[in-house]
Amino acid sequence: MDALAIRPDGIYVDATFGRGGHSELILRKLGASGRLVALDRDPDAIRSAATVIGDDPRFSIVHTSFDALEDVAVKLGIKGEIDGVLLDLGVSSPQLQDAQRGFSFMHNGPLDMRMNPDDELTAAAWLAEASQQQIKQVLSEYGEERFSGRIATAIVAQRQQMPLMTTSQLVELIERAVPRKDPGKHPATRTFQAIRIRINQELQQLSAVLEQALSILGKGGRLSVISFHSLEDRIVKRFLRDHSRVDTLPKGVPVMASQLQQPILRLVGKAVTPSREEIRENPRARSSRLRVAEKSI
Ligand SMILES: C[S@@+](CC[C@H](N)C(=O)[O-])C[C@H]1O[C@@H](n2cnc3c(N)ncnc32)[C@H](O)[C@@H]1O
């Protein structure tokens, strides 16, 4: 909330509504003329808004992926007038807890992992179709899984006998394929993260929404992004860095500092990580990282 520096009469976008924890807090800070637009690609999140927020004339919610952020802003006539965009990335706790969604290696359920069940490709379909090389690459790039080769080989061998349909089948396969287990980390953690990122095109979505956030914010508007793993954070960090510095010119070029283009963003503080106390209260926050920037022109 501090990062967004909420003005009571401002227009804000919560692009990852989830169960509305952030939206509720934003609405509390907004006055009668403020406005909050929320997005989520998960229909369960959209349905929850009726209970969590209820009937509030300052609030509206759109069922869409956030790579349509700019279109939404244009349709609502608020492009260039937005005072803050919040992104709280990844999966929500209800998505993880619902075995039927297939996100968790802790609960047995169908290998689904779609944040939006209207999307075509499930994890089971992808694991049945992708080549061994593609599976290895996804596990290695999106999961930073050092045993990606062994797991991909095991997946392809297994599917020749019987298709992989459930999270438990995949967990058991990984447990057999991985020769050494990292202490304190379930051996399926990285593979599940990687497949989820692939199925939901999470990194492509993130790059698209960052660009669009820049074009819909007004001058002085804040962009606040909470990421949960190093792949996301790297994209956010580079994006904010690249848009907050003036291009350097080779020495001797006859250009004055004032003639250089002003950067579009100003970084607000350094990355914020949770305190020990916060992690104790909410262990799921442990890998989170908040980065904030303000649109300066
Ligand atoms: C970590 S949760 C957000 C929790 C929320 N801040 C709250 O207070 O309840 C992330 C949410 O973003 C949604 N989401 C993730 N990627 C998305 C995308 N590309 N487009 C739209 N929604 C997305 C997920 O469906 C999930 O509901």
The ligand as a Tripos MOL2 file, in Angstrom:
@<TRIPOS>MOLECULE
LIG
   27    29     1     0     0
SMALL
NO_CHARGES

@<TRIPOS>ATOM
      1 C1         -0.6010  -14.3250   -5.9020 C.3       1 LIG1
      2 S1         -2.2470  -14.3020   -6.4750 S.3       1 LIG1
      3 C2         -2.7990  -12.7080   -6.0760 C.3       1 LIG1
      4 C3         -3.3650  -12.6010   -4.6980 C.3       1 LIG1
      5 C4         -4.0460  -11.2590   -4.4230 C.3       1 LIG1
      6 N1         -3.1070  -10.1520   -4.4430 N.3       1 LIG1
      7 C5         -4.8360  -11.2640   -3.1490 C.2       1 LIG1
      8 O1         -4.6270  -10.3580   -2.3330 O.co2     1 LIG1
      9 O2         -5.6650  -12.1560   -2.9600 O.co2     1 LIG1
     10 C6         -2.0630  -14.1850   -8.2150 C.3       1 LIG1
     11 C7         -3.3680  -14.0920   -8.9820 C.3       1 LIG1
     12 O3         -3.0340  -13.5750  -10.2750 O.3       1 LIG1
     13 C8         -3.7100  -14.2900  -11.2570 C.3       1 LIG1
     14 N2         -2.8680  -14.2540  -12.4570 N.ar      1 LIG1
     15 C9         -1.6410  -14.7940  -12.6170 C.ar      1 LIG1
     16 N3         -1.1850  -14.5450  -13.8430 N.ar      1 LIG1
     17 C10        -2.1330  -13.8080  -14.4750 C.ar      1 LIG1
     18 C11        -2.2280  -13.2250  -15.7600 C.ar      1 LIG1
     19 N4         -1.2610  -13.3870  -16.6590 N.pl3     1 LIG1
     20 N5         -3.3240  -12.5130  -16.0600 N.ar      1 LIG1
     21 C12        -4.3170  -12.3450  -15.1380 C.ar      1 LIG1
     22 N6         -4.2890  -12.8910  -13.9030 N.ar      1 LIG1
     23 C13        -3.2090  -13.6020  -13.5690 C.ar      1 LIG1
     24 C14        -3.8990  -15.6820  -10.7110 C.3       1 LIG1
     25 O4         -5.0240  -16.2960  -11.3050 O.3       1 LIG1
     26 C15        -4.0800  -15.4200   -9.2210 C.3       1 LIG1
     27 O5         -5.4370  -15.3030   -8.8970 O.3       1 LIG1
@<TRIPOS>BOND
     1     1     2 1
     2     2     3 1
     3     2    10 1
     4     3     4 1
     5     4     5 1
     6     5     6 1
     7     5     7 1
     8     7     8 2
     9     7     9 1
    10    10    11 1
    11    11    12 1
    12    11    26 1
    13    12    13 1
    14    13    14 1
    15    13    24 1
    16    14    15 ar
    17    14    23 ar
    18    15    16 ar
    19    16    17 ar
    20    17    18 ar
    21    17    23 ar
    22    18    19 1
    23    18    20 ar
    24    20    21 ar
    25    21    22 ar
    26    22    23 ar
    27    24    25 1
    28    24    26 1
    29    26    27 1
@<TRIPOS>SUBSTRUCTURE
     1 LIG1         1 GROUP 0 **** ****
